[in-house]
């Protein structure tokens, strides 16, 4: 079963997360397929830009709790998006949770419709938004992240745009992306690659400095007693024992 759909129009490759059985959760299989698709795009001189989108009403539900990718595989995927010598544009018309927000933050440009909602739900299952912080912390308002990281509250597309998680939010996401994709199509491939490198330098510094420690933190938290209780409670659709 293919989990990543692929189409192309005028130099723009669209990669579609298509894993409806788990709401496009980041399983080991999906992370592997997306990594391979991005590698192919990087080698193809005819690809000017990449759009990352989804089927269904969820962009990504975060890590697949039944088949999670190794933390280092998720770090590698996020870094690959940041380092890719092609702009990566997120197109979101559904919900984004936990690890899915790391994918969103790794993209260079992102647009969402009013149907999109966002939440860092890690604290509700006993873990922390560890490795996804690598692209998030350098690009997103720190005071807003403090609130949404710590509370796990759901927030809207306009709020996501206000805090820097999104580039733009609009009633018609494709209409919002039209001038963006047109601009990318008119740009020199060399200029796009070099300009992206300028923009991502600080993000890559965070990867170089913190990736190893955050990978260890993620593994430690996911193997903890509280995480086991939190994930069990989530799968059983009940409150975890610590809720007061």
C-alpha positions as CSV (number, residue, x, y, z in Angstrom):
1,X,0.0,0.0,0.0
2,X,1.4,3.4,-1.1
3,X,1.2,6.0,1.7
4,X,2.5,9.0,-0.4
5,X,0.7,10.1,-3.5
6,X,2.7,11.9,-6.2
7,X,1.6,14.2,-9.0
8,X,3.3,17.0,-11.0
9,X,2.2,20.2,-12.7
10,X,4.5,22.7,-14.3
11,X,7.5,21.8,-12.2
12,X,5.7,21.5,-8.9
13,X,5.7,18.0,-7.4
14,X,2.8,17.4,-5.0
15,X,3.4,14.8,-2.3
16,X,0.2,13.7,-0.6
17,X,0.1,12.0,2.8
18,X,-2.4,9.2,2.2
19,X,-2.8,7.0,5.2
20,X,-6.5,7.4,6.1
21,X,-6.6,4.4,8.5
22,X,-4.5,6.4,11.1
23,X,-5.2,10.0,10.1
24,X,-1.9,10.3,8.3
25,X,0.0,9.6,11.5
26,X,3.8,9.5,11.3
27,X,4.3,5.7,11.2
28,X,7.7,4.2,10.4
29,X,6.3,3.3,7.0
30,X,5.0,6.8,6.1
31,X,8.2,8.5,7.3
32,X,10.2,6.1,5.2
33,X,8.1,6.6,2.1
34,X,8.1,10.4,2.5
35,X,11.9,10.4,2.9
36,X,12.3,8.4,-0.3
37,X,9.9,10.7,-2.2
38,X,11.8,13.8,-1.1
39,X,15.1,12.2,-2.1
40,X,13.7,11.6,-5.6
41,X,12.6,15.2,-5.8
42,X,16.0,16.5,-4.8
43,X,17.6,14.5,-7.6
44,X,15.1,15.6,-10.3
45,X,16.2,18.8,-12.1
46,X,12.6,19.2,-13.4
47,X,11.2,19.7,-9.9
48,X,11.2,23.4,-9.1
49,X,9.2,23.1,-5.8
50,X,7.3,20.6,-3.7
51,X,3.9,20.9,-2.2
52,X,3.2,18.7,0.9
53,X,-0.5,18.1,1.4
54,X,-2.9,15.4,2.6
55,X,-6.0,13.4,2.0
56,X,-9.0,13.4,4.5
57,X,-9.6,15.9,7.3
58,X,-6.2,15.5,9.0
59,X,-2.9,16.7,7.7
60,X,-1.2,14.5,10.3
61,X,-2.2,13.2,13.7
62,X,1.4,13.1,14.9
63,X,3.5,10.0,15.8
64,X,1.7,6.7,15.2
65,X,1.6,5.3,18.7
66,X,1.2,1.7,17.4
67,X,4.1,2.0,14.9
68,X,6.2,5.0,15.8
69,X,9.3,5.9,13.7
70,X,12.6,5.9,15.5
71,X,13.3,9.4,16.8
72,X,16.4,9.6,14.7
73,X,14.3,8.8,11.6
74,X,12.0,11.7,12.3
75,X,14.9,14.0,13.0
76,X,16.4,13.0,9.6
77,X,13.1,13.6,7.8
78,X,12.7,17.1,9.3
79,X,16.3,18.0,8.5
80,X,15.8,16.7,4.9
81,X,12.9,19.1,4.4
82,X,14.9,22.0,5.7
83,X,18.1,21.1,3.7
84,X,16.3,20.2,0.5
85,X,17.6,22.5,-2.4
86,X,13.9,23.0,-3.4
87,X,11.3,25.0,-1.6
88,X,8.8,22.8,0.3
89,X,5.3,24.3,0.6
90,X,2.7,22.9,3.0
91,X,-1.0,22.9,2.0
92,X,-3.2,22.2,4.9
93,X,-7.0,21.8,5.0
94,X,-7.4,19.7,8.1
95,X,-6.2,19.1,11.6
96,X,-2.5,19.0,12.6
97,X,-1.3,17.5,15.9
98,X,2.0,16.9,17.7
99,X,4.6,15.6,15.3
100,X,2.6,16.8,12.3
101,X,3.5,20.3,13.5
102,X,7.1,19.5,13.1
103,X,6.5,18.7,9.4
104,X,4.7,22.0,9.0
105,X,7.5,24.0,10.7
106,X,10.2,22.3,8.6
107,X,8.5,23.5,5.4
108,X,9.6,26.8,3.9
109,X,6.1,28.2,3.2
110,X,2.8,27.0,4.6
111,X,-0.9,27.8,4.0
112,X,-4.0,26.6,5.6
113,X,-7.8,26.9,5.3
114,X,-10.2,27.7,8.2
115,X,-10.9,24.0,8.6
116,X,-7.4,23.5,9.9
117,X,-6.8,23.3,13.6
118,X,-3.5,22.8,15.5
119,X,-2.4,21.4,18.9
120,X,0.8,20.3,20.6
121,X,-0.9,17.3,22.4
122,X,2.4,15.7,23.6
123,X,1.9,16.9,27.2
124,X,-1.5,15.1,27.4
125,X,0.2,11.7,26.8
126,X,3.2,12.2,29.1
127,X,5.9,13.3,26.6
128,X,7.3,16.6,25.2
129,X,7.5,18.1,21.7
130,X,11.2,17.3,21.7
131,X,12.6,16.6,18.2
132,X,9.9,18.8,16.5
133,X,11.3,21.7,18.4
134,X,14.3,21.7,16.1
135,X,12.4,23.6,13.3
136,X,9.7,25.1,15.6
137,X,11.8,27.1,18.1
138,X,13.8,29.1,15.6
139,X,10.6,30.0,13.5
140,X,7.8,30.5,15.9
141,X,6.9,33.1,18.5
142,X,8.4,31.9,21.8
143,X,5.6,33.2,24.1
144,X,3.0,31.5,22.0
145,X,4.9,28.3,22.0
146,X,5.2,28.4,25.8
147,X,1.4,28.5,26.0
148,X,0.6,25.9,23.4
149,X,3.4,23.5,24.3
150,X,2.4,23.5,28.0
151,X,-1.4,23.4,27.7
152,X,-1.9,21.3,24.6
153,X,-4.7,23.7,23.7
154,X,-6.2,23.7,20.2
155,X,-5.8,26.8,18.1
156,X,-7.0,28.1,14.7
157,X,-5.3,28.8,11.4
158,X,-5.4,32.6,11.9
159,X,-3.7,32.1,15.2
160,X,-1.1,29.8,13.7
161,X,-0.3,32.4,11.1
162,X,-0.1,35.1,13.8
163,X,2.6,33.1,15.8
164,X,4.6,32.2,12.7
165,X,3.7,28.6,12.4
166,X,1.9,29.3,9.1
167,X,2.9,31.7,6.3
168,X,-0.8,32.5,5.5
169,X,-4.3,31.4,6.3
170,X,-7.2,32.0,3.9
171,X,-10.7,30.9,3.1
172,X,-9.4,29.2,-0.1
173,X,-6.0,27.7,0.4
174,X,-5.4,27.1,-3.3
175,X,-6.2,30.7,-4.1
176,X,-3.7,31.7,-1.4
177,X,-1.0,29.5,-2.8
178,X,-1.5,30.5,-6.5
179,X,0.8,33.6,-6.4
180,X,3.3,31.7,-4.2
181,X,3.6,28.8,-6.6
182,X,3.7,31.2,-9.6
183,X,6.6,33.1,-8.0
184,X,8.5,29.9,-7.4
185,X,8.0,28.8,-11.0
186,X,9.4,32.1,-12.2
187,X,12.5,31.8,-10.0
188,X,15.9,30.5,-11.1
189,X,16.6,27.0,-9.6
190,X,20.1,28.2,-8.5
191,X,18.6,31.3,-6.8
192,X,15.9,29.2,-5.0
193,X,18.5,26.8,-3.6
194,X,20.9,29.6,-2.5
195,X,18.1,31.8,-1.0
196,X,16.7,28.8,0.9
197,X,20.1,28.1,2.3
198,X,20.3,31.7,3.6
199,X,16.8,31.4,5.2
200,X,17.5,28.0,6.9
201,X,20.9,28.6,8.3
202,X,19.7,29.3,11.8
203,X,17.4,26.3,11.7
204,X,20.2,24.0,10.7
205,X,22.3,25.4,13.5
206,X,19.6,24.2,15.9
207,X,19.8,20.7,14.4
208,X,23.6,20.6,14.7
209,X,23.5,21.8,18.3
210,X,20.5,20.0,19.7
211,X,19.4,17.1,17.6
212,X,21.3,14.4,19.5
213,X,20.1,15.6,22.9
214,X,16.5,15.9,21.8
215,X,16.6,12.5,20.3
216,X,17.7,11.0,23.6
217,X,15.1,13.0,25.5
218,X,12.3,11.8,23.1
219,X,13.4,8.1,23.5
220,X,13.6,8.5,27.3
221,X,10.1,10.1,27.6
222,X,8.4,7.6,25.3
223,X,9.8,4.7,27.4
224,X,8.6,6.2,30.7
225,X,5.8,5.0,32.9
226,X,3.8,8.2,32.4
227,X,4.0,7.9,28.7
228,X,2.8,4.3,28.8
229,X,-0.1,5.4,30.9
230,X,-0.8,8.4,28.6
231,X,-0.7,6.4,25.4
232,X,-2.8,3.6,26.9
233,X,-5.4,6.2,28.0
234,X,-5.4,7.8,24.6
235,X,-6.0,4.5,22.8
236,X,-8.7,3.5,25.4
237,X,-10.3,7.0,25.0
238,X,-10.1,7.8,28.7
239,X,-8.3,10.4,30.9
240,X,-4.9,9.4,32.1
241,X,-4.4,8.8,35.8
242,X,-2.8,12.2,36.5
243,X,-5.8,14.3,35.4
244,X,-7.1,16.3,38.3
